[in-house]
Amino acid sequence: MNRLRIFISSAQKEFAEERRELKAYLYGDPLLRRFFEVFLFEDLPASDRRADSVYLDEVDCCDIYVGLFGQDYGYEDAEGISPTEREFDRATAAGKHPSHAAVLLFGKLPQRFLVTSEVKCLHFHGTEVRKPIPSYQIYKGTVFELVDQSLDFVMSKIARSVGTRERGPQAPVEYELPREAVGEAIVNAIAHRDYTSNASVQVMLFADRLEVWNPGQLPSTLTLESLRVPHASIPHNPLLAGPLFLAGYIEKAGTGILDMIARCAEAELPTPDFRQDGGQFVQTLWRPVPQEVTREVTEQVGTKSAPSRNPRKVPRRDCVSGPYGNSPTIRQNQVPAPSSQSID
């Protein structure tokens, strides 16, 4: 197997130690050294060739160009250009800079270069997009971090029940929306969005539903109806899909939407909806809807020791508040009138 060649470029004096450390790190890792070899200009033996022709030829031969840039511009030739700049220009012209996928997968603060790759997460207490927004977070990071942060945002806002530890040391937790279905919707949006768009992925949690919006269109060979039956996997961003598959986030088998539908059916929830809306692909997962019962009760108003002489009819709605803001989730069928006796 031929190893990939990495060309490390910088002003040599400014980053002499860093260049050596980077090479030592790559060769010191038992996995990386199997796949990569490093070129440092200072490692070349003396030669009768001109230095500029040597390093530019090495740039042409390398598979990966790594540039370290600081304050020192370096030696300038007769045209006032340093070797480091010439190496950078040569590598850029040859397309040996990191791809957008590499930045999104492994970059530090990828949003410095791809501003709209962030994910916006919003929580509304009602069923419409309306201010004020009770909770609004903008997440940045690699695609792995974006998925994890967005999923945690949703799961922290919905109802959950905790079981007993009768079957093990860890108590089981069940959410009103299946975690797998929510995760699938978020991964779909981040993995398959159009990264040339100025729009961002939006994850919006309402009182009755979860909506995940991502810029982009379905492939021409897929329709909204065909998503609900077995279909081919056609990733919009193959260079993202591969690492996400290796990390266990997706299956690359066209089963993601079907799994989402199945998880919702197992939880006895309505079937998720999918639609195209103004250049956005929208996935909707429906939350369980609480039953509302409004009734009139006769309430006696008085003290513990003596009831009121004038009982009155008061319309009231008794509930235990839940994760839907002011929407009730549990209602009482009967509320006894206050007793005239004290209860201690």
Stockholm file with secondary structure:
# STOCKHOLM 1.0

chainA/1-344         MNRLRIFISSAQKEFAEERRELKAYLYGDPLLRRFFEVFLFEDLPASDRRADSVYLDEVDCCDIYVGLFGQDYGYEDAEGISPTEREFDRATAAGKHPSHAAVLLFGKLPQRFLVTSEVKCLHFHGTEVRKPIPSYQIYKGTVFELVDQSLDFVMSKIARSVGTRERGPQAPVEYELPREAVGEAIVNAIAHRDYTSNASVQVMLFADRLEVWNPGQLPSTLTLESLRVPHASIPHNPLLAGPLFLAGYIEKAGTGILDMIARCAEAELPTPDFRQDGGQFVQTLWRPVPQEVTREVTEQVGTKSAPSRNPRKVPRRDCVSGPYGNSPTIRQNQVPAPSSQSID
#=GR chainA/1-344 SS CCCEEEEEESCTTTTHHHHHHHHHHHHHSTTHHHHEEEECGGGSCCCSSCHHHHHHHHHHHCSEEEECCCSCCCCCCTTSCCHHHHHHHHHHHTTCSCCHHHHHHHCSSGGGTSGGGCEEEEECSSSSCCSSCSEEEEECSCHHHHHHHHHHHHHHHSCEEECCSTTSSSCCEEESSCHHHHHHHHHHHHHHSCTTSSCCEEEEECSSEEEEEEECCCCTTCCTTGGGSCCCCCCSCHHHHHHHHHTTSCCSSSCHHHHHHHHHHHTTCCCCEEEEETTEEEEEEECCCCCCCCEEEEECCCCSSSCCSSCEEEEECCEEECTTTTSEEEECSCCCCCCSSCCC
#=GC SS_cons         CCCEEEEEESCTTTTHHHHHHHHHHHHHSTTHHHHEEEECGGGSCCCSSCHHHHHHHHHHHCSEEEECCCSCCCCCCTTSCCHHHHHHHHHHHTTCSCCHHHHHHHCSSGGGTSGGGCEEEEECSSSSCCSSCSEEEEECSCHHHHHHHHHHHHHHHSCEEECCSTTSSSCCEEESSCHHHHHHHHHHHHHHSCTTSSCCEEEEECSSEEEEEEECCCCTTCCTTGGGSCCCCCCSCHHHHHHHHHTTSCCSSSCHHHHHHHHHHHTTCCCCEEEEETTEEEEEEECCCCCCCCEEEEECCCCSSSCCSSCEEEEECCEEECTTTTSEEEECSCCCCCCSSCCC
//
